[in-house]
């Protein structure tokens, strides 16, 4: 029965192919005579075989087009789903889905067009299911009564609601006042907040803190007096601890901090879910002073270390932050962004650069006669040698953070020394987490890419 039906299709195709030439009308009688003729005429067999060959070629060509349509449509729908989930807070689903689907499946590709896209968004906004259909006119199969080919695909996108503790460690040294760099930093950092928060004032389980640094770090005076050896005349700035504890996340119960009465960078903003509070802190940044990168990095680590749980006060204490490092138990990622436009560099007091026998050093960048007894660096030498020691300490802090489970992103902004770029590249968790941002536009791209990385999207099906 199937063979008889195939013969009918072949003969019908032959009629269409040769309609008007007389061959189509002759084909049935030729075939009939051939099948009855005991001498076995081969003419009708050749005609039918030719038609079968043309049919096979047509099926192959249109079949290949169908496969291309399907794979391209699937990729387009996947891309549309990911892009839509990433922008759910800021745009309509229908508009975004269609925009990204059309961008990745060009109208007329292999003659095809998307004829429908349907979506189903879960009530919590974290799961998006898309189904799309495309069709195209056939090339050869129309000879056999099939005028078009169609394909349908679907995808399921889940927004993974992982928690995030993020410390943004930002260089606010004097050089950030040059060439609009500080303004560029503020814009880029706010862009990252927009990626993480969208139009919402808060985001579920996203906690971000800001650590401005220069020659020292300002931990803020509120609720932190118990951390200090003394609070007389204290402005909120702290110096490095001795005996190598400037490299660790040891809490004040292990070793307290020495206060500084000098002015320093704006105060740390502890982890918060408030986008407005973070944006206000970013927009209020001011720049000045020398550069001690490892001091900023270690305080960023302390903002994320569970050894500091209960010490930062306010919202962090209310949320029992920082959580433990084990993501499998907490569902909380810990990440740190370290951005600097320079290299480790302290200044001298009254002696030409490079010639000072620096027997002492305090953390705000002056070389004087008290450092040897404090033993913060436990070394003597030129400023170049001391700056090299600070580089070594940054490497140790980065290694300790990464070993603990912190994802480290680093950004070299402007055109810092090559040695600093190499140091920051090695500090990052992996090479793709390092960004060499020469211009403010590059810096905005770097923060945007980091924000996308932290958004944690994945295709579930």
Secondary structure as UniProt FT lines:
FT   HELIX           2..18
FT   TURN            19..20
FT   HELIX           23..36
FT   TURN            38..39
FT   HELIX           43..86
FT   TURN            87..90
FT   HELIX           93..104
FT   TURN            107..108
FT   TURN            110..111
FT   STRAND          112..121
FT   TURN            123..124
FT   STRAND          127..137
FT   HELIX           141..144
FT   STRAND          148..159
FT   STRAND          163..171
FT   HELIX           174..180
FT   HELIX           181..197
FT   TURN            198..199
FT   TURN            204..205
FT   STRAND          206..213
FT   STRAND          217..218
FT   TURN            222..223
FT   HELIX           225..227
FT   TURN            232..233
FT   STRAND          237..238
FT   TURN            243..244
FT   HELIX           245..247
FT   TURN            252..254
FT   STRAND          259..260
FT   STRAND          269..272
FT   HELIX           275..283
FT   HELIX           293..304
FT   HELIX           306..308
FT   TURN            309..311
FT   HELIX           314..318
FT   TURN            319..320
FT   HELIX           327..330
FT   STRAND          332..340
FT   TURN            353..355
FT   TURN            363..364
FT   HELIX           371..374
FT   HELIX           383..404
FT   STRAND          407..413
FT   HELIX           418..427
FT   HELIX           431..433
FT   STRAND          434..437
FT   HELIX           440..454
FT   STRAND          457..459
//
